[in-house]
């Protein structure tokens, strides 16, 4: 009970509901647009383009912000094109691409903590895009074009850029602080030490391994395996054990919640299925809104909300039978377990490198 109380300990500052409501208000724009044109399969790209661009915004003068955000969006568009472009290829290409992207993202710490966080966001988006593309390629009734997914990602990011420009004009063209002030803003470069390189390599190997298991073995709903591992994996060697436990618990809770919710469309057909899917897209937005609002209130609850929202959007285009929910939960727990193993290895590596060499007698 003492361990659980620490995992679910709440920050006295409380949730940031204005931030969450702002995200919901903005996210309703792409939701309504894709409802109107009848292409909801592109909603996921637009939402993550919006959310991750917001998180990566460094603040400051508009010119400074626009330049950094433009670079982030361009790289994100490349990740979108790569993920959706190879999603239907042989699993070996998926493994190779996952290894390369994860390794480069891990080494981005050399360019500062803020850019490292941005790289982790793009790394996470690539895994989500890869899993979504793999699922969409297996369903003939859903058509997904890579160029349209890239356009949706860029459109979501452009929406945030337009809003920041308008607010910059309204505020008298003054410099603005970083939108998410809790995210480290440090951009000072640092040396890539052997432990950092080794951890980045181990992390890339594990992510490639989960992709190989999920897609190489053609596991039923195996995409939940790498997504869960990615969500549950701690991003740095210095991250506290408590935060790691919160992320693991949150990922598991979110996965179970999403699996239970996805039982509903599994039994519906026709017009009722259409209505349920539209309702669940709103539910996913509300979950993401809560995740944005409670990010720094409690990390376990944040991880649960984000995981549930993401997994609903990933799996919603392919309603399945009730037996599939067991696979979703199983692969999620496996992904969390693999992430825990990586954390233990990273902790042992950090402990080993922290030992001081014996003094000469």
C-alpha positions as CSV (number, residue, x, y, z in Angstrom):
1,X,0.0,0.0,0.0
2,X,2.9,2.4,0.7
3,X,4.3,1.7,-2.8
4,X,0.9,2.3,-4.4
5,X,0.5,5.6,-2.4
6,X,3.7,6.8,-3.8
7,X,2.8,5.8,-7.4
8,X,-0.5,7.6,-7.2
9,X,0.7,10.6,-5.1
10,X,-0.8,13.8,-6.4
11,X,1.0,17.1,-7.0
12,X,-0.4,19.8,-4.7
13,X,-0.4,22.2,-7.7
14,X,-3.3,20.2,-9.1
15,X,-4.3,19.6,-12.8
16,X,-3.8,22.3,-15.4
17,X,-7.4,22.3,-16.8
18,X,-7.0,25.4,-18.9
19,X,-4.2,23.7,-20.8
20,X,-6.3,20.6,-21.3
21,X,-9.4,22.5,-22.4
22,X,-7.2,24.5,-24.9
23,X,-6.0,21.2,-26.4
24,X,-9.6,19.9,-26.7
25,X,-10.8,23.1,-28.3
26,X,-8.0,23.0,-30.9
27,X,-8.3,19.2,-31.5
28,X,-12.0,19.6,-32.3
29,X,-11.0,21.4,-35.5
30,X,-9.3,18.4,-37.3
31,X,-12.0,16.1,-35.8
32,X,-14.8,18.1,-37.5
33,X,-12.8,18.5,-40.7
34,X,-12.2,14.7,-41.1
35,X,-15.8,14.0,-40.1
36,X,-16.9,16.4,-42.9
37,X,-14.7,14.8,-45.6
38,X,-15.2,11.3,-44.4
39,X,-11.6,10.3,-43.9
40,X,-11.2,9.6,-40.2
41,X,-8.2,7.4,-40.9
42,X,-6.1,10.5,-41.1
43,X,-7.3,12.0,-37.8
44,X,-4.5,10.3,-35.7
45,X,-1.8,12.0,-37.8
46,X,-3.4,15.4,-37.5
47,X,-3.9,15.1,-33.7
48,X,-0.3,14.0,-33.0
49,X,1.0,16.7,-35.4
50,X,-0.9,19.3,-33.3
51,X,0.0,17.8,-29.8
52,X,3.7,17.1,-30.4
53,X,4.3,20.4,-32.1
54,X,2.8,22.1,-29.1
55,X,5.0,20.1,-26.8
56,X,8.1,20.9,-28.8
57,X,7.5,24.7,-29.1
58,X,10.5,26.4,-27.4
59,X,8.8,29.7,-26.8
60,X,10.5,33.1,-27.3
61,X,10.1,35.4,-30.3
62,X,7.9,34.3,-33.1
63,X,10.7,34.0,-35.6
64,X,12.7,31.8,-33.2
65,X,9.7,29.7,-32.5
66,X,8.7,29.4,-36.1
67,X,12.2,28.2,-37.2
68,X,12.5,25.5,-34.5
69,X,8.9,24.4,-34.9
70,X,9.4,24.2,-38.7
71,X,12.4,21.9,-38.3
72,X,10.5,19.7,-35.9
73,X,7.5,19.5,-38.3
74,X,9.7,18.7,-41.3
75,X,11.4,15.9,-39.4
76,X,8.0,14.7,-38.2
77,X,6.7,14.7,-41.7
78,X,9.6,12.5,-42.7
79,X,8.9,10.1,-39.8
80,X,5.2,10.0,-41.0
81,X,6.2,9.3,-44.6
82,X,8.6,6.6,-43.5
83,X,6.2,4.9,-41.0
84,X,3.2,4.9,-43.3
85,X,5.3,4.2,-46.4
86,X,6.9,1.0,-45.1
87,X,4.0,-0.2,-43.0
88,X,2.9,-2.7,-45.6
89,X,6.4,-4.0,-46.4
90,X,8.3,-7.0,-45.0
91,X,8.8,-7.0,-41.3
92,X,12.6,-6.8,-41.7
93,X,12.3,-3.3,-43.1
94,X,10.2,-2.3,-40.1
95,X,12.8,-3.6,-37.7
96,X,15.6,-1.9,-39.4
97,X,13.8,1.4,-39.6
98,X,12.8,1.2,-35.9
99,X,16.3,0.5,-34.8
100,X,17.7,3.4,-36.8
101,X,15.1,5.9,-35.7
102,X,15.3,4.9,-32.0
103,X,19.1,5.0,-32.0
104,X,19.2,8.5,-33.6
105,X,16.6,9.8,-31.2
106,X,18.5,8.4,-28.2
107,X,21.7,10.1,-29.3
108,X,19.9,13.5,-29.7
109,X,20.8,14.2,-26.1
110,X,24.0,15.6,-27.5
111,X,22.1,18.6,-28.7
112,X,20.5,19.5,-25.4
113,X,17.7,18.2,-23.2
114,X,14.9,20.1,-25.1
115,X,15.9,18.6,-28.4
116,X,16.2,15.2,-26.9
117,X,12.6,15.5,-25.7
118,X,11.6,16.5,-29.2
119,X,13.4,13.6,-30.6
120,X,11.7,11.2,-28.2
121,X,8.3,12.6,-29.3
122,X,9.1,12.0,-32.9
123,X,10.4,8.5,-32.0
124,X,7.1,7.7,-30.3
125,X,5.1,9.1,-33.2
126,X,7.1,6.9,-35.7
127,X,6.2,3.8,-33.7
128,X,2.5,4.8,-33.6
129,X,2.5,5.6,-37.3
130,X,4.2,2.3,-38.1
131,X,1.7,0.3,-36.2
132,X,-1.2,2.2,-37.6
133,X,0.0,1.8,-41.2
134,X,0.6,-2.0,-40.6
135,X,-3.0,-2.3,-39.4
136,X,-4.5,-0.2,-42.2
137,X,-2.6,-2.2,-44.9
138,X,-4.3,-5.4,-43.7
139,X,-7.8,-4.0,-44.1
140,X,-9.0,-3.7,-47.7
141,X,-12.1,-1.6,-46.8
142,X,-9.9,1.3,-45.5
143,X,-7.7,3.2,-48.0
144,X,-4.8,5.1,-46.6
145,X,-2.4,7.2,-48.7
146,X,1.0,8.0,-47.3
147,X,1.0,11.5,-48.8
148,X,-2.4,12.2,-47.1
149,X,-1.0,11.0,-43.7
150,X,1.9,13.4,-44.2
151,X,-0.4,16.2,-45.1
152,X,-2.6,15.5,-42.0
153,X,0.5,15.6,-39.8
154,X,1.7,18.9,-41.3
155,X,-1.9,20.3,-41.1
156,X,-2.2,19.6,-37.4
157,X,1.2,21.2,-36.8
158,X,0.3,24.2,-39.0
159,X,-2.8,24.7,-36.9
160,X,-0.6,25.3,-33.9
161,X,1.7,27.6,-35.8
162,X,-1.2,29.7,-37.0
163,X,-2.6,30.0,-33.4
164,X,0.8,31.0,-32.0
165,X,1.1,33.7,-34.8
166,X,-2.3,35.1,-34.0
167,X,-1.6,35.2,-30.3
168,X,1.7,36.8,-31.0
169,X,-0.1,39.6,-32.9
170,X,-2.8,40.0,-30.2
171,X,-0.2,40.2,-27.4
172,X,1.7,43.1,-29.2
173,X,4.4,41.0,-30.9
174,X,6.0,40.2,-27.6
175,X,8.1,37.2,-26.8
176,X,6.1,34.4,-25.3
177,X,7.3,31.8,-22.7
178,X,7.5,28.1,-23.5
179,X,3.9,26.8,-23.7
180,X,4.7,23.8,-21.6
181,X,7.0,25.3,-19.1
182,X,7.6,22.0,-17.3
183,X,9.5,20.6,-20.3
184,X,13.2,21.3,-20.0
185,X,14.3,24.2,-22.2
186,X,18.0,23.5,-22.1
187,X,19.6,23.4,-25.6
188,X,23.2,23.4,-24.5
189,X,25.2,20.6,-26.1
190,X,26.8,17.9,-24.1
191,X,29.3,15.1,-24.6
192,X,28.0,11.7,-25.6
193,X,29.5,9.5,-22.9
194,X,29.9,5.7,-23.1
195,X,26.9,5.0,-20.8
196,X,24.6,7.3,-22.8
197,X,25.6,5.7,-26.1
198,X,25.3,2.2,-24.6
199,X,21.8,3.0,-23.3
200,X,20.7,4.4,-26.6
201,X,21.9,1.3,-28.3
202,X,20.2,-1.1,-25.9
203,X,17.0,0.9,-26.2
204,X,17.1,0.8,-30.0
205,X,17.8,-3.0,-29.9
206,X,14.8,-3.6,-27.6
207,X,12.5,-1.5,-29.7
208,X,13.6,-3.3,-32.8
209,X,13.1,-6.6,-31.0
210,X,9.5,-5.8,-30.0
211,X,8.8,-4.8,-33.6
212,X,10.3,-8.1,-34.9
213,X,8.1,-10.0,-32.4
214,X,4.9,-8.1,-33.3
215,X,5.2,-8.0,-37.1
216,X,7.6,-10.9,-37.8
217,X,5.5,-13.4,-35.9
218,X,2.3,-11.7,-37.2
219,X,0.9,-11.6,-33.7
220,X,-2.8,-10.9,-33.5
221,X,-3.0,-7.2,-32.6
222,X,0.8,-7.4,-31.9
223,X,1.1,-3.6,-32.6
224,X,0.3,-3.1,-28.9
225,X,3.6,-4.7,-28.0
226,X,6.0,-2.0,-29.3
227,X,3.6,0.8,-28.5
228,X,3.3,-0.3,-24.9
229,X,7.1,-0.8,-24.7
230,X,7.6,2.7,-26.1
231,X,5.2,4.3,-23.7
232,X,6.5,2.4,-20.6
233,X,10.2,2.9,-21.4
234,X,12.0,5.6,-19.4
235,X,13.8,8.1,-21.7
236,X,17.0,8.6,-19.7
237,X,19.4,6.9,-17.3
238,X,18.8,9.5,-14.6
239,X,15.0,9.1,-14.4
240,X,13.8,8.1,-11.0
241,X,12.6,4.6,-10.2
242,X,9.3,6.0,-9.0
243,X,8.6,7.7,-12.3
244,X,9.4,4.4,-14.1
245,X,7.0,2.6,-11.9
246,X,4.3,5.2,-12.5
247,X,4.8,4.9,-16.3
248,X,4.5,1.1,-16.2
249,X,1.4,1.2,-14.0
250,X,-0.2,3.9,-16.1
251,X,0.5,2.1,-19.4
252,X,-1.1,-1.0,-18.1
253,X,-4.2,0.8,-16.8
254,X,-4.6,2.7,-20.0
255,X,-4.3,-0.5,-22.1
256,X,-6.8,-2.3,-20.0
257,X,-9.2,0.6,-20.2
258,X,-8.9,0.9,-24.0
259,X,-9.4,-2.8,-24.4
260,X,-12.6,-2.8,-22.4
261,X,-13.9,0.2,-24.3
262,X,-13.1,-1.4,-27.6
263,X,-15.4,-4.3,-26.7
264,X,-18.3,-2.1,-27.7
265,X,-17.6,-1.7,-31.4
266,X,-16.6,-5.3,-31.6
267,X,-20.3,-6.3,-31.4
268,X,-21.8,-3.5,-33.6
269,X,-22.4,-3.3,-37.3
270,X,-23.7,-0.9,-39.9
271,X,-25.0,2.5,-38.8
272,X,-24.6,1.7,-35.1
273,X,-21.0,0.8,-35.7
274,X,-20.5,4.2,-37.5
275,X,-22.1,6.1,-34.6
276,X,-20.1,4.2,-32.0
277,X,-16.8,4.9,-33.8
278,X,-17.5,8.6,-34.0
279,X,-18.4,8.6,-30.3
280,X,-15.2,6.8,-29.4
281,X,-13.1,9.3,-31.4
282,X,-14.6,12.0,-29.1
283,X,-13.8,9.8,-26.1
284,X,-10.2,9.5,-27.3
285,X,-9.9,13.3,-27.6
286,X,-11.3,13.7,-24.0
287,X,-8.8,11.2,-22.7
288,X,-6.0,13.0,-24.5
289,X,-7.3,16.3,-23.0
290,X,-7.2,14.8,-19.5
291,X,-3.6,13.6,-20.2
292,X,-2.6,17.1,-21.2
293,X,-4.2,18.5,-18.1
294,X,-2.9,16.0,-15.5
295,X,0.6,15.5,-17.0
296,X,2.4,17.0,-14.0
297,X,-0.4,16.2,-11.4
298,X,0.3,12.5,-11.4
299,X,2.4,10.7,-13.9
300,X,0.7,7.3,-13.6
301,X,-2.7,8.8,-14.3
302,X,-1.2,10.8,-17.2
303,X,0.3,7.7,-18.7
304,X,-3.0,5.9,-18.4
305,X,-5.0,8.6,-20.1
306,X,-2.5,9.0,-23.0
307,X,-2.1,5.3,-23.5
308,X,-5.9,4.7,-23.6
309,X,-6.5,7.6,-26.0
310,X,-3.7,6.5,-28.4
311,X,-4.7,2.9,-28.4
312,X,-8.3,3.6,-29.1
313,X,-7.4,5.8,-32.1
314,X,-4.9,3.1,-33.3
315,X,-7.4,0.2,-33.1
316,X,-10.7,1.9,-33.8
317,X,-10.5,1.6,-37.6
318,X,-10.4,-2.2,-37.3
319,X,-13.2,-3.3,-34.9
320,X,-12.6,-6.9,-33.9
321,X,-14.2,-9.7,-31.9
322,X,-14.1,-10.1,-28.2
323,X,-11.2,-12.6,-28.2
324,X,-8.9,-9.9,-29.6
325,X,-9.2,-7.9,-26.4
326,X,-7.3,-10.6,-24.5
327,X,-4.5,-10.3,-27.1
328,X,-4.4,-6.6,-26.7
329,X,-3.9,-6.8,-23.0
330,X,-1.5,-9.6,-23.2
331,X,0.8,-7.9,-25.7
332,X,0.6,-4.7,-23.7
333,X,1.7,-6.4,-20.6
334,X,4.5,-8.1,-22.5
335,X,5.6,-4.7,-23.8
336,X,5.6,-3.2,-20.3
337,X,7.6,-6.2,-19.1
338,X,10.2,-5.7,-21.8
339,X,10.5,-2.0,-20.9
340,X,11.0,-3.0,-17.2
341,X,13.8,-5.3,-18.3
342,X,15.4,-2.4,-20.2
343,X,15.1,-0.2,-17.1
344,X,16.8,-2.8,-14.9
345,X,19.6,-3.1,-17.4
346,X,20.0,0.7,-17.6
347,X,20.1,0.9,-13.8
348,X,22.8,-1.8,-13.6
349,X,24.8,0.1,-16.3
350,X,24.4,3.4,-14.4
351,X,25.4,1.7,-11.1
352,X,28.5,0.1,-12.8
353,X,29.7,3.3,-14.4
354,X,29.1,5.3,-11.1
355,X,31.7,3.2,-9.3
356,X,34.9,5.1,-8.7
357,X,38.1,3.4,-9.6
358,X,40.2,2.1,-6.7
359,X,42.9,4.6,-5.5
360,X,46.5,3.5,-6.1
361,X,48.2,2.5,-2.9
